[in-house]
Amino acid sequence: MSDANPMHMPHVLLVDDDVELVILLSAFLTTDGFRVSLAHEGESAMLLLLTDPPDIAVIDVMMPGASGIDVLRRIRARSSLPVLMLTARGDAESRILGLELGADDYVGKPCTPRELSARLRAILRRTLQNPLSERTPGPDCVRLGELVLLSAQRRITWAGKDLALTNAEFNLLEVLIQKAGQVVTKNLLSEQGLGRNFQRYDRSIDVHVSSIRRKLPLLPDGRPRIQAVLRKGYQLLTE
C-alpha cells in the first residue's frame, strides 16, 4: 500500500490507447495511493496536462494520431515534468529516442501494475516537488570551479547560469558531482540516479550521460568533463 503523505496523493497521468490496460493500471495505482487521470490519445493528454497538471506522466510510445514521442516533445518544450515511457519490450530505437528527448525512464510492455507503481515511486522520490522525495545523501552545496550543485533547490549551475537538465539528468549529475574524480559504476548511477537496478545491455545511463556532456563546457584540453571508463562506469573530471 501507499507510503504517500495523505495530504497529497501523487497525481499520475496515464496515456495509452489500450483501454483495458489503462483501466487495470489505474485501478491498482488508485488502491496504491495515487490519484490517476486517464487519456487515450495525445491531444486529450495535452489538454489534461494544462488543466490538471500531474506530478508525473506515463505515456505509451505507440498511439494513433499524436504518438507518445510527439507528446513527449511537446511536454519538453514547456515543462520538466517527470515522464515515464511505455515501450514494446524489443523496441530499443523508441527507448533511446525517448531518453534523448528527455524522458526520465521507460518500462517495457507488458508490465505488471506493481512494477509500474514501483518505477513511478522511484522517480518521484528523486524530485523535491513531490512528498515522496528522497535525495541522494550528500552536501546540499558542492562547488567544483564554475560547476555548482545546489541539491536542496534541485539546481546545477555553470558560471552562475542554470543548466537545463531533465530530472534524470539532474539526478545522475548530482551523483557524479558528489563523487567528483572517482569512477562511479553504472550500477550505482542506476540505483541512485534512476532508482532501479542496472540491467545488462540497458543504454539508459549512456544516453542520459551523453546528453549531460553536451550541456557542460569542455575541459581546457578539449575533452568532455565526463569520461567513460571502460567496463567500469563514468568519472567527472575536475580541473
Secondary structure by P-SEA (a helix, b strand, c coil): cccccccccbbbbbbccaaaaaaaaaaaaaaaccbbbbbcccaaaaaaaaaccccbbbbbcccccccaaaaaaaaaaccccbbbbbbcccaaaaaaaaaaacccccccccccaaaaaaaaaaaaaaccccccccccccccccccccbbbbccccbbbcccccccccaaaaaaaaaaaaaccccccaaaaaacccccccccccaaaaaaaaaaaaaccccccccccccccccbbbbbbcc
